[in-house]
């Protein structure tokens, strides 16, 4: 058995959730916040059999698209903040961790 943690941007989360549940996976959702852009994320926790991990990963690949976004770039000098030109960053996609489960009980 495996435990899949998938950290997904909030823009992609509704499609990920519906795709996983339609495919028969039981999903737990947690509201999380990313560190770099401080943007909202959703962390999905999925427990599944070893042979179904690839199916989960394929669903995530299909629903989590990478895209670019312009964000304000602020510089700090002498304690004051100065606004400068926006910069383009890549957002979206998913960060996925797959862990072995030593023991599973449903109580």
SULDA-V536257 format. One record per backbone hydrogen bond with DSSP energy under -1.0 kcal/mol. CO is the residue of the C=O (numbers start at 1). NH is the residue of the N-H. E is the energy in kcal/mol with one decimal. If there is no record, write none. Layout:
co->(CO,CO)
nh->(NH,NH)
e->(E,E)
//
This chain:
co->(1,2,3,4,5,6,7,8,9,9,12,13,14,15,16,17,18,19,20,21,28,30,32,39,40,41,42,43,44,45,46,48,49,50,52,53,54,55,56,57,58,59,60,67,69,71,73,75,77,80,82,87,89,91,95,97,99)
nh->(101,48,99,46,97,44,95,42,12,13,16,17,18,19,20,21,22,23,25,24,45,43,41,34,10,32,8,30,6,28,4,2,52,53,56,57,58,59,60,61,62,63,64,91,89,87,84,82,80,77,75,71,69,67,7,5,3)
e->(-2.0,-2.4,-2.9,-2.6,-2.9,-3.0,-2.0,-3.3,-1.2,-1.3,-2.1,-2.9,-2.3,-2.3,-2.6,-2.3,-2.3,-1.4,-2.4,-1.3,-2.7,-2.9,-3.3,-2.9,-1.6,-2.4,-2.9,-2.1,-2.4,-2.1,-3.3,-3.2,-1.8,-1.2,-1.8,-2.6,-2.4,-2.1,-2.2,-2.5,-2.0,-1.7,-2.1,-3.5,-2.8,-2.5,-1.9,-3.2,-2.2,-2.5,-2.6,-2.8,-2.5,-2.7,-3.2,-2.9,-2.6)
//
